[in-house]
Amino acid sequence: MKPAPSSPPDIHSEAFLHSLMARQLKLSIACAGTFLVALLGLPLLNYLFPETMATRIGGFTLTWLILGVLFFPFVWVIAWMFIRRSIALEEAEVAEVAGEKVGK
């Protein structure tokens, strides 16, 4: 016997929202992990490679170049990637639901 076809998922249903939130949580954890690696990596680099991090580049030590000049754009890139990927996840979920409604 064939199982009875289930009704197409509604984009306002709990299951749809739970699925979307779970995917966005994974994305959030990945972005937060990337940020934490950068944030905690700089002191670690200073500790492990003090001579290298004291190298002067453009009038700054490498530490201050990374912290004062490169860190902020890096955070912007993480935010930009998060927003792009989050929107793509939402669009994929809606397309999946729309495809299931059209197919039935």
N, C-alpha and C positions, 0 to 999 in steps of 0.2 A: 504494500500500500504506500502511496505517496503521502508525505506529510502535507497538511493543509498549508497553502501559501500564507505567509505572514503579511500583515498590512505593511505598506511602505513606511519607513521611518519618517517621523515628522521632525523638522529642524528645531522645533521648540520642545521636543520630548526630552525626558531625563536621560535616556540612553544616548541620544545624539550629543547633548551637552556634556555628559560624562566622558564620552569618547574624545570630544574636542578638547576638553580640559585636561585629560590625561596626556594627550599629545603635546599640548602647550606646556604642561608641567615638565615633560622631558626636555623640551626646548629651553625652558627657563633654567633648568638645572645645568644644561650644557653651557649656556651663556654665563651663568654664575660661576661655574667651574673655570671657564676661560678667564674670567675677570680675576678670580682668586689666584690662579696660577700667575698671572701678570703682577698682581698686587704683592703676593708673597715671594715671587721670583726675584724681584729687585733687591730686597734685603739679602736674600740668599746669594745672589750674584755678588753683592758687595762683600759678603763674608767669605765666599769661596775664591773670588778673583779680585782682591782689592787693587792690585796693580793695574789690571786691565780696566776696571771701572774708574780708576783715577786718570785715565788717558784723556787728554784734552782734545776736543773736536769742536771746531768753530767757536772757541772761547769758553766752552762749557766742559766740565768733566763728563764722562760718559754717563755717570749716574744722573747728573742733573739734566743732561740732554734727554735721557729716557723719561725721567720723572717730570720735568718741567715742560718739555716740548712734545714728546711722542706719546706720553701716556693718555692725555686728553683725546687726541684723535683716535687712539686705539679703542677707548671707551665708546666714542661715537660710532666706530665701525661695528662694535659688538651690538650696540643699540639698533643700528640700521639693519644688521643681519637678523636680529630678533624680530623686528617689525616686519621685514619682508617675509621671513619664514612663517611667522604667525598668521599673516594675511593669506599666504599660500595654503596653510593648513585649513583655515576656515573655508577658502574657496574650494579646496579639494573635498571637504566634507559636504558642502552644499552641492557640488557637482555629482558626488556619489549618490546623494539622496535624490537629486533631480533625475539622474540616470535610472535609478531604480523605479521611480514613478513613471517615467516614460516607457520603460521596458515592460511594465505590467498593465 
